[in-house]
Amino acid sequence: MSQANQRELRLPAAPRAQTVELLYRTFGDVLVPLEKLRTRYFDQVNDDNFTRALRELRVLLPITKLDPSNRGTKFVDIRHLAVLIDTQADAADAELAEKLNPTEQED
Protein backbone atom coordinates (compact mmCIF):
# COMPACT_ATOMS: atom_id res chain seq x y z
CA MET A 1 0.00 0.00 0.00
CA SER A 2 1.46 3.34 -0.98
CA GLN A 3 1.77 6.16 1.50
CA ALA A 4 -0.53 8.34 -0.59
CA ASN A 5 -3.42 5.93 0.04
CA GLN A 6 -2.89 5.61 3.78
CA ARG A 7 -5.03 7.55 6.20
CA GLU A 8 -3.34 9.57 8.88
CA LEU A 9 -3.36 7.81 12.24
CA ARG A 10 -4.65 10.06 15.00
CA LEU A 11 -4.42 8.67 18.48
CA PRO A 12 -6.14 10.44 21.36
CA ALA A 13 -4.08 11.74 24.22
CA ALA A 14 -3.40 9.24 26.97
CA PRO A 15 -5.68 9.68 29.98
CA ARG A 16 -4.24 10.98 33.22
CA ALA A 17 -3.58 8.14 35.64
CA GLN A 18 -5.32 10.04 38.44
CA THR A 19 -8.50 10.39 36.39
CA VAL A 20 -8.56 6.68 35.55
CA GLU A 21 -7.94 5.80 39.21
CA LEU A 22 -10.79 8.00 40.43
CA LEU A 23 -13.17 6.63 37.80
CA TYR A 24 -12.26 3.08 38.79
CA ARG A 25 -12.95 3.90 42.43
CA THR A 26 -16.26 5.51 41.45
CA PHE A 27 -17.55 2.75 39.18
CA GLY A 28 -15.60 -0.28 40.45
CA ASP A 29 -14.92 -1.68 36.99
CA VAL A 30 -13.09 -0.80 33.79
CA LEU A 31 -16.34 -0.89 31.82
CA VAL A 32 -19.13 1.49 32.79
CA PRO A 33 -22.67 0.69 31.62
CA LEU A 34 -24.07 3.55 29.54
CA GLU A 35 -27.03 4.02 31.86
CA LYS A 36 -24.75 4.46 34.89
CA LEU A 37 -22.62 6.91 32.93
CA ARG A 38 -25.65 8.88 31.79
CA THR A 39 -27.16 9.16 35.26
CA ARG A 40 -23.81 10.13 36.80
CA TYR A 41 -22.52 12.70 34.29
CA PHE A 42 -25.36 13.47 31.87
CA ASP A 43 -28.37 13.44 34.21
CA GLN A 44 -29.96 16.42 32.45
CA VAL A 45 -30.26 14.36 29.23
CA ASN A 46 -32.83 11.59 28.82
CA ASP A 47 -31.83 8.15 27.56
CA ASP A 48 -32.95 8.73 23.95
CA ASN A 49 -31.17 12.06 23.64
CA PHE A 50 -28.00 10.62 25.20
CA THR A 51 -28.03 7.71 22.75
CA ARG A 52 -28.55 10.17 19.89
CA ALA A 53 -25.68 12.37 21.12
CA LEU A 54 -23.36 9.35 21.14
CA ARG A 55 -24.51 8.21 17.70
CA GLU A 56 -24.13 11.71 16.21
CA LEU A 57 -20.69 12.11 17.86
CA ARG A 58 -21.73 15.11 19.96
CA VAL A 59 -20.41 13.12 22.92
CA LEU A 60 -17.15 11.58 21.78
CA LEU A 61 -17.12 8.21 23.50
CA PRO A 62 -16.62 4.86 21.77
CA ILE A 63 -19.15 2.23 22.82
CA THR A 64 -18.05 -1.28 23.82
CA LYS A 65 -20.39 -4.27 23.59
CA LEU A 66 -19.50 -7.68 24.99
CA ASP A 67 -22.62 -9.27 23.49
CA PRO A 68 -23.06 -8.93 19.70
CA SER A 69 -26.85 -8.59 19.95
CA ASN A 70 -28.52 -5.18 19.77
CA ARG A 71 -30.10 -5.74 23.17
CA GLY A 72 -26.80 -6.41 24.92
CA THR A 73 -25.55 -3.95 27.52
CA LYS A 74 -23.43 -1.16 26.10
CA PHE A 75 -20.40 0.07 28.00
CA VAL A 76 -17.78 2.82 27.95
CA ASP A 77 -14.19 2.01 28.88
CA ILE A 78 -13.07 4.19 31.80
CA ARG A 79 -9.92 5.14 29.87
CA HIS A 80 -12.07 6.65 27.11
CA LEU A 81 -14.18 8.44 29.69
CA ALA A 82 -11.01 9.71 31.37
CA VAL A 83 -9.75 11.13 28.06
CA LEU A 84 -13.08 12.93 27.56
CA ILE A 85 -13.01 14.36 31.08
CA ASP A 86 -9.34 15.41 30.80
CA THR A 87 -9.91 16.99 27.37
CA GLN A 88 -12.94 18.94 28.57
CA ALA A 89 -11.05 20.08 31.69
CA ASP A 90 -8.08 21.23 29.57
CA ALA A 91 -10.43 23.13 27.24
CA ALA A 92 -12.07 24.82 30.23
CA ASP A 93 -8.63 25.77 31.58
CA ALA A 94 -7.64 27.26 28.22
CA GLU A 95 -10.93 29.16 27.94
CA LEU A 96 -10.51 30.64 31.41
CA ALA A 97 -6.88 31.56 30.71
CA GLU A 98 -7.97 33.32 27.52
CA LYS A 99 -10.63 35.28 29.40
CA LEU A 100 -8.16 36.29 32.10
CA ASN A 101 -5.36 37.17 29.67
CA PRO A 102 -6.88 38.01 26.28
CA THR A 103 -4.39 38.12 23.46
CA GLU A 104 -4.24 41.33 21.49
CA GLN A 105 -5.98 41.04 18.16
CA GLU A 106 -4.32 42.67 15.16
CA ASP A 107 -6.61 44.74 12.95
C-alpha positions as a Markdown table, in Angstrom:
| # | Residue | x | y | z |
|---|---|---|---|---|
| 1 | Met | 0.0 | 0.0 | 0.0 |
| 2 | Ser | 1.5 | 3.3 | -1.0 |
| 3 | Gln | 1.8 | 6.2 | 1.5 |
| 4 | Ala | -0.5 | 8.3 | -0.6 |
| 5 | Asn | -3.4 | 5.9 | 0.0 |
| 6 | Gln | -2.9 | 5.6 | 3.8 |
| 7 | Arg | -5.0 | 7.5 | 6.2 |
| 8 | Glu | -3.3 | 9.6 | 8.9 |
| 9 | Leu | -3.4 | 7.8 | 12.2 |
| 10 | Arg | -4.6 | 10.1 | 15.0 |
| 11 | Leu | -4.4 | 8.7 | 18.5 |
| 12 | Pro | -6.1 | 10.4 | 21.4 |
| 13 | Ala | -4.1 | 11.7 | 24.2 |
| 14 | Ala | -3.4 | 9.2 | 27.0 |
| 15 | Pro | -5.7 | 9.7 | 30.0 |
| 16 | Arg | -4.2 | 11.0 | 33.2 |
| 17 | Ala | -3.6 | 8.1 | 35.6 |
| 18 | Gln | -5.3 | 10.0 | 38.4 |
| 19 | Thr | -8.5 | 10.4 | 36.4 |
| 20 | Val | -8.6 | 6.7 | 35.6 |
| 21 | Glu | -7.9 | 5.8 | 39.2 |
| 22 | Leu | -10.8 | 8.0 | 40.4 |
| 23 | Leu | -13.2 | 6.6 | 37.8 |
| 24 | Tyr | -12.3 | 3.1 | 38.8 |
| 25 | Arg | -13.0 | 3.9 | 42.4 |
| 26 | Thr | -16.3 | 5.5 | 41.4 |
| 27 | Phe | -17.5 | 2.7 | 39.2 |
| 28 | Gly | -15.6 | -0.3 | 40.5 |
| 29 | Asp | -14.9 | -1.7 | 37.0 |
| 30 | Val | -13.1 | -0.8 | 33.8 |
| 31 | Leu | -16.3 | -0.9 | 31.8 |
| 32 | Val | -19.1 | 1.5 | 32.8 |
| 33 | Pro | -22.7 | 0.7 | 31.6 |
| 34 | Leu | -24.1 | 3.6 | 29.5 |
| 35 | Glu | -27.0 | 4.0 | 31.9 |
| 36 | Lys | -24.7 | 4.5 | 34.9 |
| 37 | Leu | -22.6 | 6.9 | 32.9 |
| 38 | Arg | -25.7 | 8.9 | 31.8 |
| 39 | Thr | -27.2 | 9.2 | 35.3 |
| 40 | Arg | -23.8 | 10.1 | 36.8 |
| 41 | Tyr | -22.5 | 12.7 | 34.3 |
| 42 | Phe | -25.4 | 13.5 | 31.9 |
| 43 | Asp | -28.4 | 13.4 | 34.2 |
| 44 | Gln | -30.0 | 16.4 | 32.4 |
| 45 | Val | -30.3 | 14.4 | 29.2 |
| 46 | Asn | -32.8 | 11.6 | 28.8 |
| 47 | Asp | -31.8 | 8.2 | 27.6 |
| 48 | Asp | -33.0 | 8.7 | 23.9 |
| 49 | Asn | -31.2 | 12.1 | 23.6 |
| 50 | Phe | -28.0 | 10.6 | 25.2 |
| 51 | Thr | -28.0 | 7.7 | 22.7 |
| 52 | Arg | -28.5 | 10.2 | 19.9 |
| 53 | Ala | -25.7 | 12.4 | 21.1 |
| 54 | Leu | -23.4 | 9.4 | 21.1 |
| 55 | Arg | -24.5 | 8.2 | 17.7 |
| 56 | Glu | -24.1 | 11.7 | 16.2 |
| 57 | Leu | -20.7 | 12.1 | 17.9 |
| 58 | Arg | -21.7 | 15.1 | 20.0 |
| 59 | Val | -20.4 | 13.1 | 22.9 |
| 60 | Leu | -17.1 | 11.6 | 21.8 |
| 61 | Leu | -17.1 | 8.2 | 23.5 |
| 62 | Pro | -16.6 | 4.9 | 21.8 |
| 63 | Ile | -19.2 | 2.2 | 22.8 |
| 64 | Thr | -18.0 | -1.3 | 23.8 |
| 65 | Lys | -20.4 | -4.3 | 23.6 |
| 66 | Leu | -19.5 | -7.7 | 25.0 |
| 67 | Asp | -22.6 | -9.3 | 23.5 |
| 68 | Pro | -23.1 | -8.9 | 19.7 |
| 69 | Ser | -26.8 | -8.6 | 20.0 |
| 70 | Asn | -28.5 | -5.2 | 19.8 |
| 71 | Arg | -30.1 | -5.7 | 23.2 |
| 72 | Gly | -26.8 | -6.4 | 24.9 |
| 73 | Thr | -25.5 | -4.0 | 27.5 |
| 74 | Lys | -23.4 | -1.2 | 26.1 |
| 75 | Phe | -20.4 | 0.1 | 28.0 |
| 76 | Val | -17.8 | 2.8 | 28.0 |
| 77 | Asp | -14.2 | 2.0 | 28.9 |
| 78 | Ile | -13.1 | 4.2 | 31.8 |
| 79 | Arg | -9.9 | 5.1 | 29.9 |
| 80 | His | -12.1 | 6.6 | 27.1 |
| 81 | Leu | -14.2 | 8.4 | 29.7 |
| 82 | Ala | -11.0 | 9.7 | 31.4 |
| 83 | Val | -9.8 | 11.1 | 28.1 |
| 84 | Leu | -13.1 | 12.9 | 27.6 |
| 85 | Ile | -13.0 | 14.4 | 31.1 |
| 86 | Asp | -9.3 | 15.4 | 30.8 |
| 87 | Thr | -9.9 | 17.0 | 27.4 |
| 88 | Gln | -12.9 | 18.9 | 28.6 |
| 89 | Ala | -11.1 | 20.1 | 31.7 |
| 90 | Asp | -8.1 | 21.2 | 29.6 |
| 91 | Ala | -10.4 | 23.1 | 27.2 |
| 92 | Ala | -12.1 | 24.8 | 30.2 |
| 93 | Asp | -8.6 | 25.8 | 31.6 |
| 94 | Ala | -7.6 | 27.3 | 28.2 |
| 95 | Glu | -10.9 | 29.2 | 27.9 |
| 96 | Leu | -10.5 | 30.6 | 31.4 |
| 97 | Ala | -6.9 | 31.6 | 30.7 |
| 98 | Glu | -8.0 | 33.3 | 27.5 |
| 99 | Lys | -10.6 | 35.3 | 29.4 |
| 100 | Leu | -8.2 | 36.3 | 32.1 |
| 101 | Asn | -5.4 | 37.2 | 29.7 |
| 102 | Pro | -6.9 | 38.0 | 26.3 |
| 103 | Thr | -4.4 | 38.1 | 23.5 |
| 104 | Glu | -4.2 | 41.3 | 21.5 |
| 105 | Gln | -6.0 | 41.0 | 18.2 |
| 106 | Glu | -4.3 | 42.7 | 15.2 |
| 107 | Asp | -6.6 | 44.7 | 12.9 |
